[in-house]
Amino acid sequence: MKRIKNATYYHIMYHVLCWSVYIGYEVLFIVFIYQLKHSWLSYIFFYACNIILFYWHYYSLNRYLVRIRPQYISLAIMVIVELSVILILKWAFDYHAISKSVANADVWEQFKVTAIMDFQRTILYIFYSSVLWSAFNLGKWQRDAAEALLKSALSEKASSDLQYQFSQAQNAFLKEQINPHLLFNTLNAIYSTVYRHSPKDSEAILLLSEIMRYSYEEPDHQGLVPLESEIYQLKNLIKLNTYRFRDTARIDLQLTGHVKDLRIIPLVLLTLSENMFKHGDLQHCPGSIDIGINENGHLTFISKNIRKLRGQTDANSNVGLNNTRLRLDYAYPGNYNLSIVQTEEMFTVNLLINLAYERSDHR
């Protein structure tokens, strides 16, 4: 606190010293060189007006120009106000002084000359204030410009890195795919064979075929699919896995809100839910999925399941989650939150997406 007071004191004294030198220099020229005589009251009044104008204008420049969006119109209005106030004060003082010392016939002529000089001096002090303000802020402008360039470069690099990582994830996904025609023809053949012997078991093949066909479908130009389709296939996935585990593994699905007219990048909800069957112990304790959509288009996905024993978990259990996070980073930058909480027993995934977020290209 003491240092701040000392700094303020020295700052004020520095200004007082500068003004004393400048005023002393001008008064010496006026009195001894030009031999003009004015009252001390006149000197005090006019220098007080000029100093007030100097700091007033400096404050105005700081207030209206040191902004993200400078307010040039407001600054112009304030400059007019500054000029008007100071000139009215000076002209009133001059007219009063001239009317006492000059004959009535010559008052107006003398006042016009003095008024022009007052105007010139007022403009001069505004110029002084502007030059000093520019000198102090030039370095700041240069630093701000350099920081802006650096932030822009870092942002472009981050975007480039994100696109690269996304393309890598997409390539990894595509490499794991097999020819869709071979897949669906094979599934149709298996379905026909199984249906003849066990119509109930053939339904599992039909569900798998439908999910796989959905995964191969092309999204729209923004890389999105209807949320209704994603949730429908999620239900198919849950039903398919009940066949897989012979009705011993269960997931309770709860859906609230309206899904119509909302779109999402495909396979996100399916990947998070499939992770439960892959790494969760759903035979001893059912898992749960809660999906909620509010009126603002915000989707909440919460899944909970008991974890398998450590010896039963897959070493590559985080691959699907990491790829999902990359896809969300690219499709919903700053408009989603994916949190994963792991305890000794419970595995919880909490996903929040702003589906109302729009961009021209999600891919």
C-alpha positions as CSV (number, residue, x, y, z in Angstrom):
1,M,0.0,0.0,0.0
2,K,2.8,2.3,0.9
3,R,4.5,1.6,-2.5
4,I,1.3,2.5,-4.3
5,K,1.1,5.8,-2.4
6,N,4.7,6.6,-3.1
7,A,4.2,5.8,-6.8
8,T,1.2,8.0,-7.0
9,Y,3.0,10.9,-5.2
10,Y,6.0,10.7,-7.6
11,H,3.6,10.5,-10.6
12,I,1.8,13.7,-9.6
13,M,5.0,15.5,-8.8
14,Y,6.4,14.6,-12.2
15,H,3.3,16.1,-13.9
16,V,3.6,19.2,-11.7
17,L,7.2,19.6,-12.7
18,C,6.5,19.2,-16.4
19,W,3.7,21.8,-16.3
20,S,5.8,24.2,-14.3
21,V,8.7,24.1,-16.8
22,Y,6.3,24.5,-19.8
23,I,4.3,27.3,-18.3
24,G,7.5,29.1,-17.0
25,Y,9.0,28.8,-20.5
26,E,5.9,30.4,-22.1
27,V,5.5,33.1,-19.5
28,L,9.2,34.2,-19.9
29,F,8.6,34.6,-23.7
30,I,5.4,36.5,-23.2
31,V,6.8,38.9,-20.6
32,F,10.4,39.3,-21.5
33,I,10.6,38.6,-25.3
34,Y,7.2,40.0,-26.5
35,Q,6.8,42.3,-23.5
36,L,3.1,41.6,-23.2
37,K,1.5,42.4,-19.9
38,H,-1.4,40.3,-18.5
39,S,-2.8,40.0,-15.0
40,W,-1.8,37.0,-12.9
41,L,-5.5,36.1,-12.7
42,S,-5.6,35.8,-16.5
43,Y,-2.5,33.5,-16.5
44,I,-4.0,31.3,-13.8
45,F,-7.4,31.1,-15.5
46,F,-6.2,30.3,-19.0
47,Y,-3.6,27.8,-18.0
48,A,-6.1,26.1,-15.7
49,C,-8.6,25.8,-18.6
50,N,-5.9,24.4,-20.9
51,I,-4.6,21.9,-18.4
52,I,-8.2,20.7,-17.7
53,L,-8.8,20.4,-21.4
54,F,-5.5,18.4,-21.8
55,Y,-6.5,15.8,-19.2
56,W,-10.1,15.8,-20.2
57,H,-9.2,14.9,-23.8
58,Y,-6.7,12.3,-22.7
59,Y,-9.4,10.6,-20.6
60,S,-11.8,10.8,-23.6
61,L,-9.3,9.0,-25.8
62,N,-8.8,6.3,-23.2
63,R,-12.5,5.9,-22.7
64,Y,-13.7,5.6,-26.3
65,L,-10.6,4.2,-28.2
66,V,-9.2,1.6,-25.8
67,R,-11.9,-0.9,-26.6
68,I,-12.4,-4.0,-28.7
69,R,-14.7,-1.8,-30.9
70,P,-13.7,1.9,-30.6
71,Q,-16.5,4.3,-30.4
72,Y,-15.5,7.0,-32.9
73,I,-18.9,8.8,-33.0
74,S,-19.0,9.1,-29.2
75,L,-15.4,10.4,-29.2
76,A,-16.3,13.0,-31.9
77,I,-19.3,14.2,-29.8
78,M,-17.1,14.4,-26.7
79,V,-14.4,16.5,-28.5
80,I,-17.2,18.9,-29.6
81,V,-18.3,19.1,-26.0
82,E,-14.7,19.7,-24.8
83,L,-14.2,22.5,-27.3
84,S,-17.5,24.1,-26.6
85,V,-17.2,24.2,-22.8
86,I,-13.6,25.5,-22.7
87,L,-14.1,28.1,-25.5
88,I,-17.3,29.4,-23.8
89,L,-15.4,29.9,-20.5
90,K,-12.4,31.6,-22.3
91,W,-14.6,33.8,-24.4
92,A,-16.7,34.9,-21.5
93,F,-13.6,35.8,-19.5
94,D,-12.1,37.6,-22.5
95,Y,-15.2,39.6,-23.2
96,H,-15.6,40.6,-19.6
97,A,-11.9,41.8,-19.5
98,I,-12.0,43.5,-22.9
99,S,-15.2,45.4,-22.2
100,K,-13.6,47.0,-19.1
101,S,-10.4,48.0,-20.8
102,V,-11.4,49.0,-24.4
103,A,-13.8,51.6,-25.7
104,N,-17.2,50.3,-26.6
105,A,-16.7,50.9,-30.3
106,D,-13.6,48.7,-30.4
107,V,-14.8,45.9,-28.1
108,W,-16.2,43.6,-30.8
109,E,-13.1,44.0,-33.1
110,Q,-10.7,43.3,-30.2
111,F,-12.9,40.3,-29.0
112,K,-12.8,38.7,-32.5
113,V,-9.0,38.7,-32.6
114,T,-8.8,37.3,-29.0
115,A,-11.5,34.7,-29.8
116,I,-9.5,33.4,-32.7
117,M,-6.3,33.1,-30.6
118,D,-8.3,31.3,-27.9
119,F,-9.6,28.8,-30.5
120,Q,-6.1,28.2,-31.8
121,R,-4.7,27.6,-28.3
122,T,-7.5,25.2,-27.5
123,I,-6.9,23.2,-30.6
124,L,-3.2,23.2,-29.8
125,Y,-3.7,21.6,-26.3
126,I,-6.0,19.0,-27.8
127,F,-3.2,18.2,-30.2
128,Y,-0.7,18.0,-27.4
129,S,-3.0,15.6,-25.5
130,S,-3.5,13.4,-28.6
131,V,0.2,13.2,-29.3
132,L,1.1,12.2,-25.8
133,W,-1.7,9.6,-25.7
134,S,-0.6,8.1,-29.0
135,A,3.0,7.9,-27.8
136,F,2.0,6.0,-24.6
137,N,-0.4,3.7,-26.5
138,L,1.7,2.9,-29.5
139,G,3.7,0.2,-27.7
140,K,0.4,-1.3,-26.4
141,W,-1.1,-1.4,-29.9
142,Q,2.0,-3.1,-31.2
143,R,1.9,-5.7,-28.3
144,D,-1.9,-6.3,-28.8
145,A,-1.3,-6.7,-32.6
146,A,1.5,-9.2,-31.9
147,E,-0.7,-11.1,-29.4
148,A,-3.6,-11.2,-31.8
149,L,-1.4,-12.6,-34.5
150,L,0.0,-15.2,-32.1
151,K,-3.5,-16.2,-31.0
152,S,-4.6,-16.5,-34.6
153,A,-1.6,-18.7,-35.4
154,L,-2.2,-20.9,-32.4
155,S,-5.9,-21.2,-33.2
156,E,-5.2,-22.2,-36.8
157,K,-2.6,-24.7,-35.6
158,A,-5.1,-26.2,-33.1
159,S,-7.8,-26.4,-35.8
160,S,-5.3,-28.1,-38.1
161,D,-4.3,-30.6,-35.5
162,L,-7.9,-31.3,-34.7
163,Q,-8.7,-31.9,-38.3
164,Y,-5.7,-34.2,-38.6
165,Q,-6.7,-36.2,-35.5
166,F,-10.2,-36.4,-36.8
167,S,-9.1,-37.7,-40.2
168,Q,-6.9,-40.2,-38.4
169,A,-9.8,-41.5,-36.4
170,Q,-12.0,-41.6,-39.5
171,N,-9.3,-43.6,-41.4
172,A,-8.9,-46.0,-38.5
173,F,-12.7,-46.5,-38.5
174,L,-12.8,-47.1,-42.2
175,K,-9.9,-49.6,-42.1
176,E,-12.0,-51.7,-39.8
177,Q,-14.9,-51.9,-42.1
178,I,-15.4,-54.7,-44.6
179,N,-17.2,-54.5,-47.9
180,P,-20.8,-53.7,-47.1
181,H,-22.2,-55.7,-50.1
182,L,-20.4,-58.8,-48.8
183,L,-21.6,-58.2,-45.3
184,F,-25.3,-57.7,-46.1
185,N,-25.4,-60.6,-48.6
186,T,-23.8,-62.9,-46.0
187,L,-26.3,-61.7,-43.3
188,N,-29.2,-62.3,-45.6
189,A,-28.1,-65.8,-46.3
190,I,-27.6,-66.5,-42.6
191,Y,-30.9,-65.0,-41.7
192,S,-32.7,-67.2,-44.3
193,T,-31.0,-70.4,-42.9
194,V,-31.6,-69.6,-39.3
195,Y,-35.2,-68.5,-39.9
196,R,-36.1,-72.0,-41.1
197,H,-34.9,-73.6,-37.9
198,S,-35.5,-70.8,-35.3
199,P,-37.6,-67.8,-36.3
200,K,-37.0,-66.2,-32.9
201,D,-33.2,-66.4,-33.2
202,S,-33.3,-65.0,-36.7
203,E,-34.6,-61.7,-35.3
204,A,-31.1,-61.1,-33.8
205,I,-29.6,-61.3,-37.3
206,L,-32.2,-58.9,-38.6
207,L,-31.4,-56.4,-35.9
208,L,-27.7,-56.7,-36.6
209,S,-28.3,-56.2,-40.3
210,E,-30.4,-53.1,-39.6
211,I,-27.8,-51.6,-37.3
212,M,-25.0,-52.2,-39.7
213,R,-27.0,-50.8,-42.6
214,Y,-27.5,-47.6,-40.5
215,S,-23.8,-47.3,-39.8
216,Y,-23.1,-47.4,-43.5
217,E,-25.7,-44.8,-44.4
218,E,-24.4,-41.4,-45.6
219,P,-25.3,-38.5,-43.3
220,D,-26.4,-35.1,-44.7
221,H,-24.0,-32.4,-45.9
222,Q,-23.3,-31.4,-42.3
223,G,-22.5,-34.9,-41.3
224,L,-25.7,-35.3,-39.2
225,V,-28.5,-37.8,-39.0
226,P,-31.9,-37.5,-37.3
227,L,-31.7,-38.0,-33.6
228,E,-34.8,-40.1,-33.9
229,S,-32.9,-42.6,-36.1
230,E,-30.0,-42.7,-33.6
231,I,-32.2,-43.5,-30.7
232,Y,-34.2,-46.1,-32.7
233,Q,-30.9,-47.9,-33.5
234,L,-29.9,-47.6,-29.9
235,K,-33.0,-49.5,-28.9
236,N,-32.1,-52.1,-31.6
237,L,-28.6,-52.4,-30.1
238,I,-30.0,-53.0,-26.6
239,K,-32.5,-55.6,-28.0
240,L,-29.7,-57.3,-30.0
241,N,-27.5,-57.7,-26.9
242,T,-30.4,-59.2,-24.9
243,Y,-30.3,-62.0,-27.6
244,R,-26.5,-62.2,-27.3
245,F,-26.5,-62.7,-23.6
246,R,-29.7,-64.9,-23.6
247,D,-31.7,-62.3,-21.6
248,T,-29.2,-62.3,-18.7
249,A,-27.9,-58.8,-19.5
250,R,-30.2,-55.8,-19.1
251,I,-30.1,-52.1,-19.7
252,D,-33.0,-49.9,-18.6
253,L,-33.5,-47.1,-21.1
254,Q,-35.4,-43.9,-20.1
255,L,-36.2,-41.2,-22.7
256,T,-37.7,-37.8,-21.9
257,G,-38.3,-34.9,-24.3
258,H,-39.1,-34.5,-28.0
259,V,-36.5,-35.8,-30.5
260,K,-38.2,-34.6,-33.7
261,D,-36.4,-32.1,-35.9
262,L,-33.1,-32.6,-34.0
263,R,-30.0,-34.0,-35.6
264,I,-26.8,-35.5,-34.3
265,I,-23.6,-37.0,-35.7
266,P,-24.2,-40.7,-36.1
267,L,-23.1,-43.6,-33.8
268,V,-22.2,-41.5,-30.8
269,L,-25.0,-42.8,-28.6
270,L,-24.5,-46.3,-30.0
271,T,-20.8,-46.3,-29.2
272,L,-21.3,-45.2,-25.6
273,S,-24.0,-47.7,-25.1
274,E,-22.1,-50.6,-26.7
275,N,-19.3,-49.8,-24.3
276,M,-21.6,-50.8,-21.5
277,F,-22.1,-54.3,-23.0
278,K,-18.4,-54.6,-23.7
279,H,-17.0,-53.6,-20.4
280,G,-19.9,-53.7,-17.9
281,D,-21.1,-56.5,-15.7
282,L,-24.8,-56.4,-16.7
283,Q,-25.7,-59.9,-15.7
284,H,-25.5,-59.3,-12.0
285,C,-26.8,-55.7,-12.0
286,P,-28.7,-54.0,-14.9
287,G,-27.2,-50.9,-16.4
288,S,-29.2,-47.7,-17.0
289,I,-29.3,-45.1,-19.8
290,D,-31.2,-41.8,-19.3
291,I,-31.6,-39.6,-22.3
292,G,-33.2,-36.2,-21.9
293,I,-33.9,-33.4,-24.5
294,N,-34.9,-30.0,-23.3
295,E,-36.7,-27.3,-25.3
296,N,-33.4,-25.6,-26.2
297,G,-32.1,-28.6,-28.1
298,H,-29.7,-29.7,-25.3
299,L,-29.3,-33.5,-25.2
300,T,-28.2,-35.2,-22.0
301,F,-27.0,-38.8,-22.1
302,I,-26.2,-40.5,-18.8
303,S,-25.2,-44.2,-18.6
304,K,-24.3,-46.2,-15.5
305,N,-23.1,-49.7,-15.1
306,I,-21.2,-52.0,-12.8
307,R,-17.7,-52.6,-14.1
308,K,-16.4,-56.1,-14.9
309,L,-13.6,-57.6,-12.9
310,R,-10.2,-56.3,-13.9
311,G,-9.2,-59.6,-15.5
312,Q,-12.2,-59.4,-17.7
313,T,-11.7,-55.9,-19.1
314,D,-10.4,-55.3,-22.6
315,A,-7.0,-53.6,-22.9
316,N,-8.3,-51.4,-25.7
317,S,-11.3,-50.2,-23.7
318,N,-10.6,-46.5,-24.2
319,V,-10.3,-46.6,-28.0
320,G,-14.0,-46.1,-28.6
321,L,-14.3,-43.3,-26.1
322,N,-11.2,-41.5,-27.4
323,N,-12.5,-41.6,-31.0
324,T,-15.9,-40.5,-29.8
325,R,-14.3,-37.5,-28.0
326,L,-12.4,-36.6,-31.2
327,R,-15.6,-36.6,-33.3
328,L,-17.4,-34.5,-30.7
329,D,-14.4,-32.0,-30.6
330,Y,-14.7,-31.6,-34.4
331,A,-18.5,-31.5,-34.7
332,Y,-19.4,-29.5,-31.5
333,P,-16.4,-27.4,-30.5
334,G,-17.2,-25.7,-27.2
335,N,-20.8,-27.0,-27.4
336,Y,-20.5,-30.4,-25.6
337,N,-19.2,-31.9,-22.4
338,L,-18.2,-35.5,-22.0
339,S,-17.3,-36.6,-18.5
340,I,-16.4,-40.1,-17.4
341,V,-16.3,-41.1,-13.7
342,Q,-14.8,-44.4,-12.7
343,T,-14.9,-45.9,-9.2
344,E,-13.9,-49.3,-8.0
345,E,-17.4,-50.6,-9.0
346,M,-19.3,-48.1,-11.0
347,F,-18.6,-46.7,-14.5
348,T,-20.6,-43.5,-15.3
349,V,-20.6,-41.6,-18.6
350,N,-22.3,-38.1,-18.7
351,L,-22.6,-36.5,-22.1
352,L,-24.2,-33.1,-22.8
353,I,-24.5,-31.8,-26.4
354,N,-26.0,-28.6,-27.7
355,L,-27.8,-30.0,-30.7
356,A,-29.0,-26.5,-31.7
357,Y,-25.4,-25.6,-32.5
358,E,-24.9,-25.2,-36.2
359,R,-21.8,-25.0,-38.5
360,S,-21.5,-25.2,-42.2
361,D,-19.4,-28.4,-42.2
362,H,-19.2,-31.0,-39.5
363,R,-16.9,-33.3,-41.4
